[in-house]
Amino acid sequence: MRRRLIGVVTFQRLEGVSFFHSSVYLGLLACAFVAHNPQPETFILGLGHGLLWIGMSLVCIVAARAHVIPFWLAVTVVVLGGLGPFAGSIGFLVADRRRLATQ
């Protein structure tokens, strides 16, 4: 199972999902604070953020163990992702630049 998962999980796919997660979170913030908490939009975006954070956390832990992403990036996504997934997206940009610099 784990080998099959790692074949599907790539750095670029995780990076894309991280940016999507940041977009969902930005939409949640806009709904909650700018649009004065309309329902069910805020609930749906909040649920999406929570599920994406849990999913990203689990997949990033497995990806770090398989050396798909660096350990520090997995920690950033897992620890800071619940409060602000922007940190994870920035972490992916930093890791991508470091990867390109070493090639």
RAHUUR-V339427 format. One record per helix or strand of 3 or more residues. SS is the DSSP state (A for helix, B for strand). FROM is the first residue (numbers start at 1). TO is the last residue. If there is no record, write none. Layout:
[[SS/FROM/TO] [SS/FROM/TO]]
This chain:
[[A/2/8] [A/11/34] [A/41/65] [A/71/80] [A/86/102]]
